[in-house]
Amino acid sequence: MVVNGAVSTLRPPLVFGWNIVNPGSTELLRIIKLAERIGIALVSIDLNGSTEEHKFVPHCGSDLVLNYNYWSQRIVAKINNIDAAFKPYMDWTAYVGLRAVCITCEYAFKEAEGVGEVHELLANVAQNLKSFLTSPNVPTVVLSFMANDASWGYWSAIHEMTNYSPQLKVAILVDEQNHHNLERWVAEPICAVILMETAFVKNGGTVCVKEGIAPHLKFLLNYNIKVMITGEFDFNEIREACKMRSCESLEGMNFKDLNIPESGNGIGIRDAMMSIRKLQATLPSLTEADKFRESYLDMLQEPLQPVRDNLDTVTYEHFEKCTVKYTQYQKAINQWIEDFVGGELPRKKGGSKEDNKNPVIYIVGAGRGPLVDCVLRGLIANKVSEYTVYALEKNPATIYTLKHKIAKNEIEGWNKVKLIFQDMRTFKAPEAADLVVSELLGSFGDNELAPECLDGIQKGLEECHPGHNVTFIPCSYTSFAEPIYAPKVWSSINYAQVKCPFQHSYTIALSRIFKIGDKPQPCFKFEHPCKNMIAKEEENHFELSDYRQMNNAHNDRYTSMAFKARSECFIHGFAGYFECQLYKETKLSSVPGVMDDQVSWFPMFFPLVTPVYVKESQLIMIHVWRKHDVRRMWYEWALTLPHVTLVHNSNGCSHSILR
């Protein structure tokens, strides 16, 4: 569903926030104007102006000091303690329409004494948040923690106790001591990385991020996370230099015209921002495939059911833009034609090379004809002038598209293509096939009923033209799976308006996840032509029109997979991919790290009703079934290690693919 992944584009600009520790002024508008001129999008300050510990008084006096747009788009309230003032403070933030509130937790848990006090603090934080998060029209609540394992445990507990609320986010403070397990942290709903003033150093005349922090920050910048810089820097110097200017005049102000003295450590806020931008500039450019995925990252999508539903032109158009996929198909088809005309693929046992003239090729599920294009180009490249090409399709709307292509004949040979408007499962072949080409694979390989559909083609060929050798492209495909920690995705499913949402599988462009095991493991394999089907059907003859009575037991599957946990976390479900062999060594794969420049297929996700806690190095055992009845195919899944779960989607109770 994407254009060529090789083309690169620039990354989106960074979004900066500035946590001004001691603004020393009630002139919020002036502070915002100064921040905007510097390039700061968000200003984070403590809005409690009370000198009494458990009382809240608005720092600015009232909401009238700013209009709603400034309150909602520029201010992030900072709360240092969850105490008696917490409720009136939060009520105030909701009243003025703030977009977010940041509660600093990094030091609170560090200062807690003993296990009992830590757990009391966890329970109280979660209880206070839970009552607030369930209220309507509240700001997003951000908890800030140090990026270490202990803090992750505190955050994870609060996140779980608040039922993974989509209104609850996290910000992590990264410094030279706190940068552990960032791969696991990015699976959380992180909205910002926090950098203290001490994260920067001045070498000569250049300010840069410290060496012990730079690689960790660079890793996080891959995920388009906001950067919140904490400290005074040269705030007082800037404010002093601009004190004689009105708020209105600040909008057109040029900092080069101001005589701003250096701050105590010689590092200004603009220097710090520039050093982060330079670090971002060292990241590889986004490919077009990356840009395409951005619109779908971690978004729940219902898997396609092209057997049940006829696809629309937009869906066809998206799939046809995946040049990576069709390049591989073209390579496989060219190789097959070369082998066929070279006599390496006899039509019948004991057949001679002379028999291999005029190849007969079927494109099944032809859609709008992209694979027909590949076949015709392959025939031209191999100088084959005598051939027969059939395009088989059940979607009545695409028949008009295919007829249009035949009439236009833009690729030589289209005017010779023969159309068959029929469901491939009730197929009766007008002549024997030498090659059958299809693109019926889904995100988990067989989840769009490729085995059942190609069984129908094979049955139709065997019934009408027994003993004829036929090659299928693809000739085999294998699904893969791996357990993942995915709280952000799990939360989306938890709040989805779907009946029994955890008994469904989803197609998701997974991004914010942590892969718990070392690598995906093979799950189910299918091959074509299917030898098992031929053996079983000889005992159970039936009319081709009754394809649902066809013995489909050979397409049922069961497998178990064992993984070793790389880190302490929760198992929220498992991700599914596939790899297929088109012809000989030519393959397609959606397994991460193999062919990342294709996005015709996003991963499949099979969630767990209840996340399962796993310790580092513990064994994880996943069980998956592929089952069917007369009308449907479905998957069932369960865990038996480290804890036993229910069998999800038992008997296809919530989700199935109609046959």
Secondary structure per residue as TSV (DSSP state, phi and psi in degrees):
chain	resnum	aa	ss	phi	psi
A	1	M	-	360.0	36.7
A	2	V	-	-151.0	157.0
A	3	V	S	-78.7	176.4
A	4	N	-	-53.3	127.6
A	5	G	T	-75.5	-6.6
A	6	A	T	-77.5	-25.8
A	7	V	-	-72.1	136.8
A	8	S	E	-114.0	153.0
A	9	T	E	-135.9	163.4
A	10	L	-	-71.4	153.6
A	11	R	-	-78.0	154.6
A	12	P	-	-64.0	150.9
A	13	P	-	-64.3	151.6
A	14	L	-	-69.7	148.2
A	15	V	-	-107.6	119.7
A	16	F	E	-104.8	143.7
A	17	G	E	-122.7	155.8
A	18	W	E	-130.5	115.7
A	19	N	E	-89.7	101.0
A	20	I	-	-87.0	110.7
A	21	V	S	-64.0	-43.4
A	22	N	-	-135.5	80.1
A	23	P	-	-65.6	-27.4
A	24	G	-	59.2	25.5
A	25	S	-	-154.5	147.4
A	26	T	S	-95.2	3.0
A	27	E	-	-85.0	77.4
A	28	L	H	-61.9	-38.4
A	29	L	H	-62.2	-42.0
A	30	R	H	-63.1	-42.0
A	31	I	H	-62.3	-42.5
A	32	I	H	-64.1	-44.3
A	33	K	H	-61.4	-43.2
A	34	L	H	-61.9	-44.0
A	35	A	H	-62.0	-41.6
A	36	E	H	-62.4	-40.8
A	37	R	H	-65.9	-30.1
A	38	I	H	-76.5	-25.4
A	39	G	T	107.4	18.1
A	40	I	-	-91.0	127.7
A	41	A	-	-87.8	-32.5
A	42	L	E	-129.5	137.4
A	43	V	E	-113.1	123.5
A	44	S	E	-109.5	118.6
A	45	I	E	-143.3	159.1
A	46	D	-	-78.1	118.2
A	47	L	-	-88.4	1.8
A	48	N	B	-89.9	113.1
A	49	G	-	-95.7	7.6
A	50	S	-	-77.0	141.6
A	51	T	S	-89.6	-10.0
A	52	E	S	-89.4	137.6
A	53	E	T	-61.2	-39.5
A	54	H	T	-112.2	31.9
A	55	K	-	-130.7	146.6
A	56	F	-	-115.8	128.6
A	57	V	-	-135.4	126.7
A	58	P	B	-54.4	129.3
A	59	H	T	-55.8	-34.7
A	60	C	T	-99.1	3.1
A	61	G	S	92.2	-55.4
A	62	S	S	-157.4	176.0
A	63	D	G	-76.0	-11.1
A	64	L	G	-75.0	-8.3
A	65	V	G	-71.0	-19.3
A	66	L	S	-134.2	152.0
A	67	N	-	-83.2	170.9
A	68	Y	H	-59.0	-39.3
A	69	N	H	-59.6	-40.0
A	70	Y	H	-68.9	-44.4
A	71	W	H	-58.9	-45.4
A	72	S	H	-80.5	-23.8
A	73	Q	H	-112.8	-17.5
A	74	R	H	-120.5	-19.0
A	75	I	E	-108.1	132.5
A	76	V	E	-118.1	118.1
A	77	A	E	-75.4	140.2
A	78	K	E	-111.8	128.7
A	79	I	E	-119.1	124.1
A	80	N	-	-93.4	-21.8
A	81	N	-	-142.8	139.9
A	82	I	-	-95.2	96.0
A	83	D	S	-134.0	-154.9
A	84	A	T	-64.0	-23.3
A	85	A	T	-84.6	-3.4
A	86	F	H	-61.3	-48.8
A	87	K	H	-63.3	-50.3
A	88	P	H	-63.6	-31.9
A	89	Y	H	-63.5	-48.2
A	90	M	H	-66.5	-37.4
A	91	D	H	-61.6	-38.3
A	92	W	H	-64.4	-43.3
A	93	T	H	-63.1	-37.0
A	94	A	H	-69.5	-37.4
A	95	Y	H	-63.6	-43.4
A	96	V	H	-84.0	-8.7
A	97	G	T	84.8	33.1
A	98	L	-	-63.8	149.3
A	99	R	S	-79.9	-28.2
A	100	A	E	-157.6	152.7
A	101	V	E	-127.1	130.8
A	102	C	E	-109.5	119.6
A	103	I	E	-102.7	119.7
A	104	T	E	-79.9	114.3
A	105	C	-	-111.3	-7.6
A	106	E	T	-62.3	-30.7
A	107	Y	T	-101.0	-25.5
A	108	A	H	-59.6	-46.8
A	109	F	H	-74.6	-29.0
A	110	K	H	-65.6	-33.3
A	111	E	H	-87.6	-11.0
A	112	A	-	-65.8	139.8
A	113	E	-	-105.4	117.8
A	114	G	H	81.5	162.1
A	115	V	H	-63.3	-41.2
A	116	G	H	-60.8	-44.2
A	117	E	H	-67.6	-37.4
A	118	V	H	-61.6	-45.5
A	119	H	H	-71.0	-33.3
A	120	E	H	-63.0	-41.7
A	121	L	H	-65.2	-43.4
A	122	L	H	-58.0	-47.8
A	123	A	H	-64.1	-42.2
A	124	N	H	-68.0	-41.2
A	125	V	H	-61.1	-48.6
A	126	A	H	-62.8	-41.0
A	127	Q	H	-65.7	-44.2
A	128	N	H	-62.7	-42.2
A	129	L	H	-68.8	-39.8
A	130	K	H	-59.2	-43.8
A	131	S	H	-67.7	-30.6
A	132	F	H	-79.1	-42.1
A	133	L	H	-67.2	-21.9
A	134	T	T	-87.4	-2.7
A	135	S	S	-81.3	150.9
A	136	P	S	-75.9	152.6
A	137	N	S	55.7	48.5
A	138	V	-	-107.2	153.8
A	139	P	-	-67.1	159.8
A	140	T	E	-65.9	134.9
A	141	V	E	-100.9	125.6
A	142	V	E	-113.2	124.3
A	143	L	E	-99.9	128.4
A	144	S	E	-102.1	132.9
A	145	F	E	-135.2	156.9
A	146	M	E	-71.8	145.8
A	147	A	S	-81.8	71.2
A	148	N	S	-136.6	173.6
A	149	D	H	-67.5	-38.7
A	150	A	H	-63.1	-44.8
A	151	S	H	-64.2	-36.2
A	152	W	H	-61.2	-39.1
A	153	G	H	-62.3	-41.6
A	154	Y	H	-65.0	-48.1
A	155	W	H	-60.2	-45.5
A	156	S	H	-61.5	-39.1
A	157	A	H	-65.7	-44.4
A	158	I	H	-64.7	-42.1
A	159	H	H	-59.7	-42.9
A	160	E	H	-68.5	-42.4
A	161	M	H	-68.0	-22.6
A	162	T	T	-96.8	16.6
A	163	N	T	59.1	39.8
A	164	Y	T	52.1	45.7
A	165	S	-	-57.3	131.9
A	166	P	T	-67.3	-12.6
A	167	Q	T	-86.4	-2.5
A	168	L	E	-108.3	122.7
A	169	K	E	-122.8	176.5
A	170	V	E	-136.1	146.5
A	171	A	E	-123.2	140.4
A	172	I	E	-117.5	136.1
A	173	L	E	-90.9	119.2
A	174	V	-	-109.1	124.8
A	175	D	-	-140.5	-166.8
A	176	E	S	-69.9	-20.7
A	177	Q	S	-101.4	-22.9
A	178	N	-	-117.5	94.5
A	179	H	-	-157.2	33.1
A	180	H	T	-86.5	142.8
A	181	N	T	52.5	44.4
A	182	L	H	-63.2	-28.3
A	183	E	H	-61.3	-35.3
A	184	R	H	-78.0	-37.0
A	185	W	H	-60.7	-37.9
A	186	V	T	-68.6	-14.0
A	187	A	T	-73.3	-17.4
A	188	E	S	-78.1	165.3
A	189	P	-	-76.3	66.5
A	190	I	E	-74.1	130.2
A	191	C	E	-108.8	-16.2
A	192	A	E	-160.5	152.4
A	193	V	E	-108.3	135.5
A	194	I	E	-103.1	129.7
A	195	L	E	-120.3	126.1
A	196	M	E	-78.7	166.1
A	197	E	G	-60.2	-27.9
A	198	T	G	-75.2	-4.9
A	199	A	G	-76.9	-8.5
A	200	F	E	-114.3	149.3
A	201	V	E	-138.6	149.5
A	202	K	E	-106.6	115.8
A	203	N	E	-107.6	107.2
A	204	G	T	67.5	-121.1
A	205	G	T	-104.0	8.2
A	206	T	E	-112.1	131.5
A	207	V	E	-93.2	134.3
A	208	C	E	-143.9	163.4
A	209	V	E	-73.9	138.0
A	210	K	-	-57.5	146.8
A	211	E	T	-58.5	-34.4
A	212	G	T	-75.2	-9.2
A	213	I	T	-113.1	-33.0
A	214	A	H	-52.1	-48.9
A	215	P	H	-64.7	-32.1
A	216	H	H	-73.9	-39.4
A	217	L	H	-65.3	-40.6
A	218	K	H	-60.3	-40.9
A	219	F	H	-59.7	-44.3
A	220	L	H	-69.0	-32.2
A	221	L	H	-65.8	-18.1
A	222	N	T	-61.7	-21.2
A	223	Y	T	-103.9	17.6
A	224	N	T	53.5	44.4
A	225	I	-	-89.9	140.1
A	226	K	E	-63.9	153.8
A	227	V	E	-115.0	117.3
A	228	M	E	-104.1	114.1
A	229	I	E	-95.9	127.4
A	230	T	E	-112.0	127.2
A	231	G	S	144.5	166.4
A	232	E	-	-80.6	-32.6
A	233	F	T	48.2	-126.0
A	234	D	T	-107.7	33.1
A	235	F	H	-59.1	-47.3
A	236	N	H	-64.0	-37.6
A	237	E	H	-67.1	-41.4
A	238	I	H	-65.4	-45.0
A	239	R	H	-62.5	-40.0
A	240	E	H	-65.3	-40.6
A	241	A	H	-68.1	-22.8
A	242	C	T	-106.8	6.6
A	243	K	T	-63.0	-25.6
A	244	M	T	-86.6	-5.5
A	245	R	S	-92.5	147.2
A	246	S	-	-78.7	162.4
A	247	C	H	-59.1	-38.5
A	248	E	H	-63.9	-40.1
A	249	S	H	-72.1	-18.7
A	250	L	H	-66.1	-26.6
A	251	E	T	-63.6	-35.7
A	252	G	T	-101.2	12.0
A	253	M	-	-73.5	141.5
A	254	N	-	-108.9	120.6
A	255	F	G	-63.4	-22.7
A	256	K	G	-66.1	-23.0
A	257	D	G	-81.8	-8.6
A	258	L	S	-98.5	147.0
A	259	N	-	-98.7	85.2
A	260	I	-	-98.5	116.1
A	261	P	-	-70.1	158.4
A	262	E	-	-69.5	149.6
A	263	S	-	-75.4	178.1
A	264	G	T	-55.4	-42.1
A	265	N	T	-95.9	4.7
A	266	G	S	75.8	10.3
A	267	I	-	-114.0	115.7
A	268	G	-	-94.1	164.2
A	269	I	H	-62.8	-36.6
A	270	R	H	-68.8	-34.5
A	271	D	H	-64.3	-42.0
A	272	A	H	-63.3	-44.1
A	273	M	H	-63.1	-42.0
A	274	M	H	-62.5	-39.0
A	275	S	H	-64.4	-34.1
A	276	I	H	-73.5	-39.2
A	277	R	H	-62.2	-39.7
A	278	K	H	-63.5	-37.7
A	279	L	H	-66.4	-42.1
A	280	Q	H	-62.4	-34.7
A	281	A	H	-65.0	-18.1
A	282	T	T	-83.7	-8.1
A	283	L	S	-72.4	149.0
A	284	P	-	-63.4	146.0
A	285	S	-	-64.1	153.0
A	286	L	E	-72.8	137.4
A	287	T	E	-81.9	168.1
A	288	E	H	-62.6	-31.9
A	289	A	H	-64.4	-41.8
A	290	D	H	-61.5	-43.7
A	291	K	H	-62.6	-39.3
A	292	F	H	-64.5	-42.7
A	293	R	H	-63.4	-29.7
A	294	E	H	-52.4	-35.8
A	295	S	T	-73.5	-14.0
A	296	Y	T	-120.4	1.4
A	297	L	B	-55.9	124.4
A	298	D	T	58.5	22.2
A	299	M	-	-93.8	132.0
A	300	L	-	-72.3	131.7
A	301	Q	B	-134.6	141.1
A	302	E	-	-73.8	129.0
A	303	P	-	-59.1	144.0
A	304	L	-	-64.8	150.5
A	305	Q	-	-128.8	73.5
A	306	P	T	-66.2	-18.6
A	307	V	T	-71.5	-41.9
A	308	R	T	-78.5	-42.4
A	309	D	S	-112.4	137.0
A	310	N	-	-78.8	129.4
A	311	L	-	-70.9	154.1
A	312	D	-	-95.9	172.6
A	313	T	H	-66.1	-31.5
A	314	V	H	-63.8	-43.2
A	315	T	H	-64.1	-45.3
A	316	Y	H	-58.0	-44.6
A	317	E	H	-61.4	-42.2
A	318	H	H	-61.9	-46.9
A	319	F	H	-63.6	-36.7
A	320	E	H	-70.2	-17.0
A	321	K	T	-78.5	-7.2
A	322	C	-	-79.7	85.6
A	323	T	H	-64.4	-29.2
A	324	V	H	-60.4	-46.4
A	325	K	H	-61.6	-48.2
A	326	Y	H	-74.1	-24.1
A	327	T	H	-63.8	-41.7
A	328	Q	H	-68.2	-41.0
A	329	Y	H	-61.5	-43.1
A	330	Q	H	-60.7	-42.0
A	331	K	H	-62.4	-44.4
A	332	A	H	-66.0	-43.4
A	333	I	H	-65.3	-43.7
A	334	N	H	-58.7	-42.6
A	335	Q	H	-65.5	-41.6
A	336	W	H	-63.3	-45.8
A	337	I	H	-60.4	-42.6
A	338	E	H	-60.4	-44.1
A	339	D	H	-67.6	-38.3
A	340	F	H	-66.3	-51.3
A	341	V	H	-69.9	-19.9
A	342	G	T	-83.8	-1.3
A	343	G	T	85.5	9.3
A	344	E	S	-80.7	-9.3
A	345	L	S	-126.8	80.1
A	346	P	-	-61.6	142.7
A	347	R	S	-69.6	-32.3
A	348	K	S	-136.0	160.4
A	349	K	T	-59.5	129.7
A	350	G	T	79.3	4.9
A	351	G	-	-69.8	159.1
A	352	S	-	-102.9	168.4
A	353	K	G	-61.2	-32.3
A	354	E	G	-64.0	-22.1
A	355	D	G	-69.7	-22.0
A	356	N	-	-86.7	64.9
A	357	K	-	-121.3	155.8
A	358	N	S	51.3	68.2
A	359	P	-	-59.4	144.2
A	360	V	E	-110.4	119.3
A	361	I	E	-124.5	130.1
A	362	Y	E	-109.0	128.2
A	363	I	E	-104.6	111.8
A	364	V	E	-104.5	134.0
A	365	G	S	70.4	52.1
A	366	A	-	-69.7	-20.1
A	367	G	T	58.2	-125.2
A	368	R	T	-98.5	9.0
A	369	G	S	99.8	14.9
A	370	P	H	-63.5	-35.2
A	371	L	H	-75.3	-27.4
A	372	V	H	-63.5	-41.7
A	373	D	H	-56.0	-46.1
A	374	C	H	-61.6	-43.8
A	375	V	H	-63.1	-46.6
A	376	L	H	-63.9	-40.2
A	377	R	H	-64.0	-38.5
A	378	G	H	-65.3	-39.6
A	379	L	H	-65.1	-41.2
A	380	I	H	-64.3	-44.6
A	381	A	H	-62.5	-32.9
A	382	N	T	-96.2	10.7
A	383	K	T	56.4	40.6
A	384	V	-	-97.5	115.6
A	385	S	-	-102.1	-23.2
A	386	E	S	-108.8	118.0
A	387	Y	-	-163.3	168.4
A	388	T	E	-131.1	127.3
A	389	V	E	-122.7	124.7
A	390	Y	E	-108.6	137.3
A	391	A	E	-114.2	113.6
A	392	L	E	-105.4	127.2
A	393	E	E	-152.1	141.8
A	394	K	-	-99.8	-15.3
A	395	N	-	-78.8	112.0
A	396	P	H	-63.0	-29.1
A	397	A	H	-68.5	-36.2
A	398	T	H	-75.1	-16.9
A	399	I	H	-58.8	-37.7
A	400	Y	H	-64.6	-38.4
A	401	T	H	-63.9	-45.2
A	402	L	H	-65.9	-39.3
A	403	K	H	-64.6	-36.3
A	404	H	H	-62.9	-41.9
A	405	K	H	-66.5	-36.7
A	406	I	H	-63.4	-42.4
A	407	A	H	-68.1	-39.1
A	408	K	H	-74.7	-35.8
A	409	N	-	51.0	44.5
A	410	E	-	-68.7	-31.3
A	411	I	S	-106.7	126.8
A	412	E	T	-53.3	127.2
A	413	G	T	111.4	-15.9
A	414	W	G	-60.5	-33.1
A	415	N	G	-70.8	-6.8
A	416	K	G	-102.4	-4.6
A	417	V	-	-70.5	135.0
A	418	K	E	-102.3	124.6
A	419	L	E	-90.3	138.1
A	420	I	E	-126.9	114.8
A	421	F	E	-94.3	97.4
A	422	Q	S	-165.8	152.1
A	423	D	-	-74.7	129.2
A	424	M	G	-65.2	-19.1
A	425	R	G	-75.8	-16.7
A	426	T	G	-112.8	27.4
A	427	F	-	-72.9	133.9
A	428	K	-	-121.0	110.4
A	429	A	-	-72.1	125.4
A	430	P	S	-68.3	-27.3
A	431	E	S	-152.0	162.4
A	432	A	-	-62.5	144.9
A	433	A	-	-102.3	140.2
A	434	D	S	-94.2	-31.9
A	435	L	E	-142.7	135.9
A	436	V	E	-120.0	121.5
A	437	V	E	-114.5	134.9
A	438	S	E	-147.4	160.6
A	439	E	-	-134.7	78.7
A	440	L	-	-111.8	7.3
A	441	L	-	-81.7	143.2
A	442	G	B	-105.6	-169.8
A	443	S	T	-62.3	-29.1
A	444	F	T	-107.8	21.8
A	445	G	B	83.7	-80.3
A	446	D	S	-92.7	6.1
A	447	N	T	-73.2	-10.4
A	448	E	T	-104.8	22.8
A	449	L	-	69.0	31.9
A	450	A	H	-56.9	-43.5
A	451	P	H	-59.8	-46.0
A	452	E	H	-65.8	-39.6
A	453	C	H	-67.3	-45.1
A	454	L	H	-73.0	-25.4
A	455	D	H	-60.6	-40.9
A	456	G	H	-62.5	-42.5
A	457	I	H	-62.0	-47.4
A	458	Q	H	-62.0	-41.5
A	459	K	H	-63.1	-43.0
A	460	G	H	-62.9	-38.3
A	461	L	H	-69.4	-43.9
A	462	E	H	-65.8	-39.2
A	463	E	H	-65.7	-41.8
A	464	C	H	-90.5	-29.3
A	465	H	S	-140.9	69.8
A	466	P	T	-64.7	149.1
A	467	G	T	81.8	1.6
A	468	H	-	-92.8	128.4
A	469	N	-	-73.7	135.1
A	470	V	-	-135.8	141.9
A	471	T	E	-106.7	138.0
A	472	F	E	-107.1	134.9
A	473	I	E	-120.5	112.0
A	474	P	S	-75.1	155.9
A	475	C	-	-97.2	-18.0
A	476	S	E	-160.6	158.1
A	477	Y	E	-153.8	146.6
A	478	T	E	-132.0	130.0
A	479	S	E	-84.5	153.9
A	480	F	E	-130.1	155.3
A	481	A	E	-147.4	155.2
A	482	E	E	-156.6	144.2
A	483	P	E	-73.8	144.4
A	484	I	E	-136.0	151.2
A	485	Y	E	-96.4	114.7
A	486	A	-	-143.6	66.6
A	487	P	H	-62.7	-35.2
A	488	K	H	-65.0	-45.8
A	489	V	H	-67.6	-42.8
A	490	W	H	-61.5	-39.5
A	491	S	H	-61.7	-41.5
A	492	S	H	-61.0	-41.0
A	493	I	H	-68.0	-39.6
A	494	N	H	-59.7	-34.2
A	495	Y	T	-103.6	11.1
A	496	A	-	-72.5	143.5
A	497	Q	S	-86.1	63.5
A	498	V	S	-134.2	141.7
A	499	K	S	-69.9	130.1
A	500	C	S	50.1	58.8
A	501	P	G	-63.2	-24.4
A	502	F	G	-86.1	0.2
A	503	Q	G	-98.7	9.8
A	504	H	S	-106.9	154.6
A	505	S	-	-100.3	153.8
A	506	Y	E	-133.2	152.0
A	507	T	E	-97.7	122.3
A	508	I	-	-141.8	134.6
A	509	A	B	-78.9	83.5
A	510	L	-	-64.9	131.3
A	511	S	-	-132.7	-61.6
A	512	R	S	-85.0	73.8
A	513	I	-	-137.0	161.7
A	514	F	E	-121.0	123.2
A	515	K	E	-82.9	116.1
A	516	I	-	-75.7	-38.7
A	517	G	S	-91.3	179.9
A	518	D	S	-72.8	-41.7
A	519	K	S	-162.5	160.2
A	520	P	-	-63.9	151.9
A	521	Q	E	-119.2	149.3
A	522	P	E	-64.3	145.2
A	523	C	E	-116.8	-82.7
A	524	F	E	-115.9	139.2
A	525	K	E	-120.3	140.0
A	526	F	E	-131.2	143.2
A	527	E	E	-128.8	150.0
A	528	H	S	-137.1	135.4
A	529	P	S	-66.0	153.1
A	530	C	-	-91.8	111.4
A	531	K	H	-72.0	-35.8
A	532	N	H	-61.3	-38.5
A	533	M	H	-63.3	-42.7
A	534	I	H	-61.5	-44.6
A	535	A	H	-63.0	-42.1
A	536	K	H	-75.3	-36.1
A	537	E	H	-74.6	-18.9
A	538	E	T	-62.9	-24.2
A	539	E	T	-90.6	-4.6
A	540	N	S	-145.4	72.8
A	541	H	-	-73.5	144.3
A	542	F	-	-155.3	166.2
A	543	E	-	-73.7	142.8
A	544	L	T	-60.5	-30.7
A	545	S	T	-66.5	-20.8
A	546	D	-	-95.6	53.5
A	547	Y	G	-64.5	-25.0
A	548	R	G	-72.5	-17.5
A	549	Q	G	-83.3	-4.4
A	550	M	S	-62.9	135.0
A	551	N	-	-62.7	108.5
A	552	N	-	-104.8	10.1
A	553	A	G	-61.2	-28.0
A	554	H	G	-68.9	-12.9
A	555	N	G	-97.7	-3.2
A	556	D	-	-72.2	150.9
A	557	R	E	-145.9	155.4
A	558	Y	E	-145.2	140.6
A	559	T	E	-150.8	156.9
A	560	S	E	-125.9	145.3
A	561	M	E	-132.9	136.8
A	562	A	E	-111.7	135.7
A	563	F	E	-132.8	153.3
A	564	K	E	-110.8	124.6
A	565	A	-	-68.0	130.8
A	566	R	S	-80.7	-20.9
A	567	S	S	-158.8	158.9
A	568	E	S	-65.2	132.3
A	569	C	E	-175.2	-165.3
A	570	F	E	-116.1	144.9
A	571	I	E	-91.6	114.7
A	572	H	E	-96.2	-9.4
A	573	G	E	154.8	-164.4
A	574	F	E	-136.0	146.6
A	575	A	E	-91.3	145.0
A	576	G	E	-121.0	140.1
A	577	Y	E	-136.6	-172.4
A	578	F	E	-154.2	162.3
A	579	E	E	-136.4	136.4
A	580	C	E	-128.9	145.6
A	581	Q	E	-96.8	114.0
A	582	L	E	-74.7	-60.0
A	583	Y	E	-160.2	127.7
A	584	K	T	52.9	-119.6
A	585	E	T	-92.2	0.7
A	586	T	E	-84.8	124.2
A	587	K	E	-131.5	165.0
A	588	L	E	-127.7	146.5
A	589	S	E	-151.2	140.2
A	590	S	-	-107.9	4.9
A	591	V	S	-66.1	128.0
A	592	P	T	-55.1	137.9
A	593	G	T	89.4	-4.4
A	594	V	T	-99.7	-56.7
A	595	M	S	-136.2	66.6
A	596	D	T	-70.9	-9.6
A	597	D	T	-87.3	8.5
A	598	Q	-	-113.3	141.5
A	599	V	-	-136.3	34.6
A	600	S	S	-63.4	-28.9
A	601	W	S	-126.6	120.8
A	602	F	-	-86.7	157.7
A	603	P	-	-62.6	156.3
A	604	M	E	-92.4	148.9
A	605	F	E	-129.7	127.2
A	606	F	E	-111.1	104.4
A	607	P	E	-81.9	162.8
A	608	L	E	-104.7	142.1
A	609	V	E	-59.5	-43.1
A	610	T	E	-124.3	123.3
A	611	P	E	-57.9	142.2
A	612	V	E	-108.3	123.9
A	613	Y	E	-73.9	136.5
A	614	V	E	-136.4	137.8
A	615	K	-	-90.3	160.2
A	616	E	T	-57.9	135.4
A	617	S	T	74.8	-0.1
A	618	Q	-	-70.6	153.2
A	619	L	E	-85.0	137.9
A	620	I	E	-117.6	129.2
A	621	M	E	-120.9	116.7
A	622	I	E	-108.1	138.4
A	623	H	E	-121.7	134.4
A	624	V	E	-135.5	137.3
A	625	W	E	-121.8	143.2
A	626	R	E	-114.5	119.2
A	627	K	E	-131.7	168.7
A	628	H	E	-153.3	162.2
A	629	D	-	-135.4	-163.8
A	630	V	S	-61.4	-35.5
A	631	R	S	-104.0	-20.5
A	632	R	E	-137.7	162.2
A	633	M	E	-127.5	145.3
A	634	W	E	-152.7	166.6
A	635	Y	E	-111.5	147.3
A	636	E	E	-126.1	149.4
A	637	W	E	-150.1	152.8
A	638	A	E	-160.9	163.6
A	639	L	E	-115.8	145.0
A	640	T	E	-119.0	-14.2
A	641	L	E	-139.5	143.7
A	642	P	S	-75.8	-12.2
A	643	H	S	-138.5	157.0
A	644	V	-	-84.4	133.7
A	645	T	-	-114.3	170.2
A	646	L	-	-70.2	161.5
A	647	V	-	-80.1	114.4
A	648	H	B	-77.1	144.0
A	649	N	T	56.4	39.9
A	650	S	G	-58.4	129.7
A	651	N	G	58.7	26.3
A	652	G	G	62.7	35.4
A	653	C	S	-63.7	-28.0
A	654	S	S	-119.5	-28.9
A	655	H	-	-146.6	132.9
A	656	S	-	-153.0	164.3
A	657	I	E	-108.6	120.6
A	658	L	E	-72.1	133.0
A	659	R	-	-88.9	360.0
